[in-house]
């Protein structure tokens, strides 16, 4: 009986740890200092990461076009306080606005 209870507790602990680790899957953990021109030209959009919830830092997450050999879209995490990041956000907004019209 005790071994069954211990086994059940062990299973619950493992499930809790795996769920807790999965919650950080979409969070930036650091910033890029700079970005090459080729990557900047291939940015499709961006999203703002806030420090609420599971993420520990605020960031601008740029989504880079998927290349044919890659299955997932690339993301690049940047510091929202950097001037070059703010300029790049404006550039992406203008580019996307021009594509929409």
Buried (B, 14 or more C-beta within 10 A) or exposed (E): EEEEEEEEEEEEEEEEEEEEEEEEEEBBEEBBEEBEEEBBEBBBBBEEBEEEEEBEBBBBBBBBEEEEEEEEEBBBBBBBEBEEBBEBBEEBEEBEEEEEE
